[in-house]
Amino acid sequence: MLDLNEDLKKKYINYLDNKHYKKLQLEINLLGDVEKQNPLIIFFYACAIALDKNSTKRRLLFAEKLFNQIYLPNKKNIQILYNMIAVSYKTKEFQIVLPHVIEAFKNNNKDLNLLEGLAKINFFLGNNNKAIKYLIFYFS
C-alpha cells in the first residue's frame, strides 16, 4: 500500500490494539470522504469497523466495500482478502468476497486461510459437498 507517515501508522495501530475503534473512525472521518483517502487509511478504517463488536451489519457491509475498493487494484495484498472473508462471516453475505477467494485460491492452492475461508463460506451457503471437499484438501 502507499506510504503513510510512520507516526500516523503507529497511532492507528495503537488505536486498533487498544480497541479504540470509534476514536480511529472519528479521526479518519475528519479527513474527509473515507473512500477518497490513502488506501492504508481506508484499510485502518475498515479494520476498525470489522473489529468493533458493536458494528451493525450495514457498517460491516461498508467495511467490506472499503476492503474491496483497496483489494481490487492490489490483489497481491492477501491480508485485505483475509479481512474481507472475516467480515463476510459476520454479515453472512458472500457475493462480493467469494469470487475473490476462488480466484486467489486458483493462484495459491496451498494457502490454508483461503482453504478454510472457502470451506466456511460453502458451509454458510449450504454447499456442504464443496465445503467438505475444501476441508479434506485442508487436512491433507
KAKA-V380947 format. One record per backbone hydrogen bond with DSSP energy under -0.5 kcal/mol. NH is the residue of the N-H (numbers start at 1). CO is the residue of the C=O. E is the energy in kcal/mol with one decimal. If there is no record, write none. Layout:
BEGIN
NH&CO&E + NH&CO&E
END
This chain:
BEGIN
9&5&-2.3 + 10&6&-2.6 + 11&7&-2.2 + 12&8&-2.6 + 13&9&-2.8 + 14&10&-2.5 + 15&11&-2.1 + 16&12&-2.2 + 17&13&-3.1 + 18&14&-2.3 + 19&16&-1.4 + 20&15&-3.2 + 21&19&-0.9 + 24&20&-2.0 + 25&21&-2.3 + 26&22&-2.6 + 27&23&-2.4 + 28&24&-2.2 + 29&25&-2.6 + 30&26&-1.7 + 31&28&-1.4 + 32&29&-1.4 + 36&33&-1.6 + 37&34&-1.9 + 41&38&-0.6 + 42&38&-2.3 + 43&39&-2.4 + 44&40&-2.4 + 45&41&-2.4 + 46&42&-2.7 + 47&43&-2.5 + 48&44&-2.3 + 49&45&-1.8 + 50&46&-2.7 + 51&47&-2.7 + 52&48&-1.2 + 53&51&-0.6 + 55&52&-2.0 + 60&56&-2.6 + 61&57&-2.6 + 62&58&-1.6 + 63&59&-2.3 + 64&60&-2.3 + 65&61&-2.1 + 66&62&-2.3 + 67&63&-2.9 + 68&64&-2.7 + 69&65&-2.3 + 70&66&-1.8 + 71&67&-1.8 + 72&68&-2.4 + 73&69&-0.6 + 74&71&-1.4 + 77&74&-1.8 + 78&76&-1.7 + 80&77&-1.1 + 81&77&-0.7 + 82&78&-2.4 + 83&79&-2.1 + 84&80&-2.1 + 85&81&-2.5 + 86&82&-2.3 + 87&83&-2.3 + 88&84&-2.2 + 89&85&-1.5 + 90&86&-1.1 + 91&87&-2.0 + 92&88&-2.3 + 93&88&-0.6 + 98&94&-2.6 + 100&96&-0.7 + 101&97&-2.4 + 102&98&-2.6 + 103&99&-2.3 + 104&100&-2.7 + 105&101&-2.6 + 106&102&-1.9 + 107&103&-1.3 + 108&104&-1.3 + 111&108&-1.4 + 112&110&-0.8 + 115&111&-2.1 + 116&112&-2.7 + 117&113&-2.3 + 118&114&-2.8 + 119&115&-2.5 + 120&116&-2.8 + 121&117&-2.8 + 122&118&-2.2 + 123&119&-2.0 + 124&120&-2.7 + 125&121&-2.1 + 126&122&-0.5 + 126&123&-1.2 + 127&122&-2.7 + 128&126&-1.6 + 131&127&-2.5 + 132&128&-2.8 + 133&129&-2.0 + 134&130&-2.3 + 135&131&-2.3 + 136&132&-2.8 + 137&133&-2.1 + 138&134&-2.4 + 139&135&-2.3 + 140&136&-0.8 + 140&137&-0.5
END
